[in-house]
Amino acid sequence: MANDQVILTKEGLDKLQAELDDLKYVKRKELAARIKLAISYGDLKENSEYHSAKDDQAFMETRILVLEKMLRNAKVVDEGDMDNSHVHVGSTVVLNDIEFDERIEYRIVGPAEADVNESKISYESPLGKELIGKRVGDIVSVEAPVGTVKYELLEIKAG
């Protein structure tokens, strides 16, 4: 990807924007109040509450900068123009694990919004890379710690 471009679905963009807004307009105020309270305890050299709050503030400000950069460089996938004849970012795929005859469903997303717990995998992941461009009926093989895992692509759905 050229110049730090971040590919997102509309849902992913909204989620990152909501996180940024929460950090900037809610968490910043809460943290400022925490720091103010910690300062009131006196002697900042040995004030663990103050140092903890300052550490949290540094982490939060870094996250804000990262989110702002991601959103500035975001390219949103237009899910309205999706062609379900092949897999692309934004597609939801239904796979069959050939060895275990088990159906699995994943949504292909950009790395910034990948979350296996929500069945969202990055197009940069080993499985995501193999799936991009594939069609229903295609078999994909992915190297995993347990060996090669083969999947049959059963269905491609829009987002």
N, C-alpha and C positions, 0 to 999 in steps of 0.2 A: 504494500500500500504506500502510495506516495504521500509525502508530507503529513504524517501522523493521522491520516484519515481514519475515522471511527465509523464503522457501518453499524447502524441501529435500525430496529423496527420502530414504528411509531410508539408502540407500547414501551419499548426500552428507552426511547427518548423522553417520554413522559415520566417514567420512573426515575431517571437520572435528574431531570429537572425538578421533580418533587423533592428528591434527596437534597439537592443544592439549595432549594428554597428553605427547607427545614433547617439545614445547617446555618444558613445566613441570617434567617429572620427569627428562628426560635432558639436553636442551640447556642448561638453566639450570646444572646441575652442571658440565657441560663448560666452559661460559663462565666460571663462577666460578673453576674451576681455571686457565683461561687468564689471567684477570685477576690471580689470586694469583701466578702465575709471572711475569707482566709486572711486577708491583710489585717482585718480588725483584731485578729488573734495576737498580733504583734510579731516581734523578732522573725523576720522572713528567712534568716539563715537556717533555722531549725524547724521551720513550719512545713510539715509534711503535706497538709491540706493545700497550702499555697503551691508547693512544687508539683503536686499531683494535678492541680487545676491548670497550671501553666503547661505541663506536659500534654494534657488533654487539649488545651488550646492550640498548641503547636501541631498536634495530629489533625485536629479539625481544620485548621487553616490550610494545611497541606492538602487535605481531601477536597476542600473548596477549590483550590487552585487546579487540582487534577480534574475535577468535574467541569470546571469552567473551560479548561482546554479541550476536554472530550466533546463538550457541547458545541464549542466553537468549530471543531473539526468534524462534526457529525455529518454523515451522509445517511439520510433516512431512506430506507427501502420503500418504494411505492407499492404497497400490497394490492392496490387496485389494478395494477397492470400485470399481476402475476399470471404466468402461464403454468398450469399444473401438469404439463406434459413432461417436465423434468424438474429436478430438485435445485433450488436456489435459496439464498438467504431469505428467510421469512416463511419458507415452506414448513409444513408439519408432515412428517413421514411416519408411516407405519411399517415396521420391519418385523421379519420373522427370524429369530435366532435359529439357524438351521440345526445346530447340534442339540439344542434343548427344546426345539419346537415351541418357542415362547414368543408371543407378540410383544413388541416394545414400540412406544410412540415417542418421538422427539420433535422438537421445533428447532430448526436451524436458525441461529442468530449470530450476531457479531460477538467477539470476545468480551466486550464490556458488559453484555447482559447474559452471558452464559451462566446457567445454574442447574446443575444435574438434579438437584432436589425438586426443581420445577420442570424437569424433563426438557430443558433448553440446553442445547450443545452448540459450541462455536463451530463456524465453518472452518476454523483453523485447527480444530481437534483432529486426531487421526480419523475418527469415524466421519466427522463433518467433511473433511477433505475428500474422502472416498465417495461420499454421497452427492456432492455438488455435480450437477449435470446428468446424474443417473435418471433412468426411467423405470416405471413400474415393470417388475419382472427381472430387473438386473440383480446380480449377485455381487455383493461387495465383501472384501476380505480386509480385516484390520488386525494388525499385530498388537497383542495385549500381553500383559505379564503371564497369563495362563497359556499363551500360544496364539495361534491364528484363530480368529473368530469370524465366521461367515454369516452374513445376513442376506435375506432376500427382501427386496423392496416391494412391499405389497400395495402401498397406496401413498399418494401424494395429495395433500390438502392445502388449501390456502390458509396461511396464518392460523 
